[in-house]
Amino acid sequence: MTKLTTLFCAAALAFSASAHAGVAPILSGFSQTTVAAEDDGSTLVNLANGLKLGLNGATYSSLYVNTNGNVSFGQGLSTYAPGAFNGDSFGHDFLAPFFGDVDIRDNHGSIGYGNTMFEGHNAMAVTWSNVGYYNKKNDLQNTFQLVLVDRSDTGANNFDFYYNYGSIQWDSTSNSDKAHAGFHLQGTAADFEFDGSGNPGKVIDSGKQSLVKGSNVGLSGRYAFNVRGGVAAYGLEQLTPAQSVPLPGSLPLVGIGAIALAYGRRRKA
């Protein structure tokens, strides 16, 4: 599972932090349809506004919104205690901003989805808002979001997706001692997990790899990914040298990022 190092993310954050001052990562201001308040549930959602997602050799016009912090393709996913994403036991592809044992029964948070716009492109967002955990607990709450962005302007069925984190207060439940975050593509080597994923206490707000404090786009709590030709990758699509012109004062940060990219890719056991 490839990762970019903390050094690269820090460089990106420093480069554009001033442009995002006071901005919250969670998108709001659009109508959302709420899914049923159940434990380990799945809801089939048909994509609107011509959004088609080319992923791992297939094209999807629908997806499943799963209670436990992920969306899957071709089939719902009721698993509540996932292992590492680098195996094919799951059976199908999924995008998981926070794969944990979410429980929204008894009004312990909500899960909604709806259409919106993001940077001039059609988009769909799924929001897990103030969700509790199994078994019907809400003393700690998580708020996070997945945003799927139509990028057919770059090629048929291409898209970007974003993970937005408002607060991650829990990652363990009575049935599961760890949550994971990243994505899984069945039968490929492209699986990704964040540093700290699967390690209790690491990705919560007070953890050493806190999801709400990191970023690869310069806005704390937001992470960007791109899918081009069905292949998912961490980060936005890179410009070629001829297309990319550094802004004044940015060259030292570009150098830091280049060093991190050269030395920071590794495999997670």
N, C-alpha and C positions, 0 to 999 in steps of 0.2 A: 504494500500500500504506500504510494508515494506521498511525500509531504514536503512543504516548503518550511524552512527553518524560521524560528522566532525572529532572527535577525532580518530576514527579508520582509516579514510582516511589519516589523517595527519601522523599517525604512519606508514602506508604503504608508503607514499610519502617519509618520512625521511629515511626509511629503504633502499630504492633502488634508491634514487635520483642521487647518484654519478654515477650509472651505465648508466643513461640516459642523462647525461649532454650534451647539444647541440643537442639533438634529437628532431625532430618535430613530433607531433602526427599524422599529415595527411600523409598517405601512398601515394607515387608517383612512377614514373618510370615504369608504366605499361599502356598498351593501353586501352582506354576507348571509348565506344560508347555513343554518345551524344543523349539525348532524345529531342523531339520537344520543341521548345521555345514557351510555352503556359502557360496560367494561369489555375490552378486547374486541371492539366492533369494527366493521368495515362498511363504507358507503361508496357505491359506484357513482362517479360523477362524469358526465359528458362534457367535454371541453367546448367552449363557445368561441365566437368571433374568429372562426377559421383556424384556431390554434391546433396544430398537429405537432406531435413530439416524436422525432426520430431518435431512437435510443437502442443501441446494441443490436442492430440489424432488423428492427421492427419499427413500424410507425403507429403511434397511438392517438386516437381521438377521444379517449376516456382514460380514467385512472381510478384507483381506489384510495379514498382518504381513510386511513386506519387510525383508530383511537390512540394507539401506542406510539405516536410521534413520527409517523412516516407516511408516504404515499407509495403504492406499488402498482405494477403494470401487469395486466392480464389476469390477475387474481388478487383477492384480498389477502391480508396478512394479519393473523390473530396472535402471532407470537408475542409474548410479553417479556421474555428474558433472553435476549439475543446473545449469541457468542460473537466472536470476532467476525468481521465482514469478509475475510479472505478465504471463504469456503463456499461451496455450492449447495449446502444443505437447505437454504431458504427456498429454492425452487424457482424464483423469479426476481426480476430487477426491482430495486426500490431506492428512493431518496429519503434520507432519515436525518432531519435536523436534530432530533432528540429521541432515540429509540429506547423508551423505558416503559414501565408498567403504569401508564396513565389510567386514572379512574375518575370519570366526570359524573358518576351517579350522585344523587342527592344534591344537585346544583353545585358540585365542586368544580367550577370552571366550565368552559364551553369550547367547542371546536366548530369553526365556521369556514366557509369558502365562498369566494366571489370573484368577479371580474373587475379589473382595474386597468390603469395605464401606468407604465413605468418608463421614464425617460423617453417618451414618445412612442413606445411600443405597446401593443396589446399584451396584457398579462393576466394571470390568475394567481390569487394568493390563498393559502390555507393558514389559518391562525389558531393555534392552541393557546387560549387565553386564560390565565390564572388557573391552570389545571392542577388537580390534586393527584394523589397516587393511591395504589391499592393498599389496603382495603378500605375505601371510602374515607380517606384522610385528606385534609386540606389545611393543616397547620403550616405546611410549606407549599408554595405554589410556583409553577413555572409558566412563563409566557414566551412563546417562540413562534416563528413563522417561516413558511416556505413560499417563495415567489417564483413563478414560472413565466419567463418573458419570451415572447415570440421574436425570433431573430431570423425569420425567413428572408430578410433582406441580405443575409450573408450566404444563403443556400437553402434549398427546400428542407423544411422540417427541422432546421437548426433552432436552438433555443439556449438562453442563459437561465440559470437558476440561482437564487440567493437564499441563504439562511440568515434570518434576523432573530436576534436574541434580546428580549427585554429583561428577563430575570430567570435564572436557573437556581432554585433554592434546594431542590432535592434530586438525587440520582439513585437512591436505593429505596426498596420497599420490603415488606415482609416476605414477598415471594421472589424477589430479584435483588441481588446485592450490587448490581452495577448497570448503568445505562451506556449506550454507545451513540456516536454521532458521526455521520459521514454518508457514504453511498455504496451500494453493491450492484455490480453488473454480473449477472449469471454467466459463468463460463469464460470470464476474461480476467486479465491481470490488472484491471483498472480500478479495483476497489480502493476506497479512501476512508480513513478515519482520522479525526483530529488528534493531536497530541493530548494525552490524558483520557481519551475515550476508553471505556471499559475499566477504568481505575477509580474506585469510589473516592469521592471528595476532591477530584482533580479539576473537573470542568464546571463545578458550581461557582456561584458568584465569588465565594471566598477562596476558591482553589487556585493552585499554582498555574493551571492552564485554563483559567476561567474563560468561558465562551463569550461572556458579555464584555470582556476587556480587550479581546483580540480583534483582528480584522485583516483582510487583505485588500481593502478598498479605501482605507483611511477613515472609516466611520466605525467606532467601537461597537461591537456586537453584530456587525454585518460581514458576511463572507460571500464572495462571488465564485461561480463555477460556469463553465461553458460546455456546450455539447455541439460538436461540429461533425457532420457525417456519421452521427450515431455514437461518437466516442466522447465520454465525459472527462473533464479535466478540472483540476483545482485552479481557480483564477479566471480572469477574463481572457478572451482571445488576444494573443500578443500581436502587436503591430510589427511589421518588418522594419529593419533599420531605415529604409527609404521613407517609410510612412511616419516614423516616430521622430519627433523633434523635441528634445528636452526643453522645458521652460527654464528661464534664467534662474540660476541658483540650485537647480535640481541635479546637476551632474554628479556631485558627491554621493547623493542618495542612489542614483542609478548605478553607480559603481558598487555601492554596498549590496544592492539587490543582485547584481551580476555575480558577485563573489558568493553570496548565499545560494544562488541557484546552482552554481558550479559545484559547491561542496555540501549543500544541504539536503540533497535527495537521498533517502535511505529507505530501507525496508523495515516494517514493523513486525516483530515476531508474533 
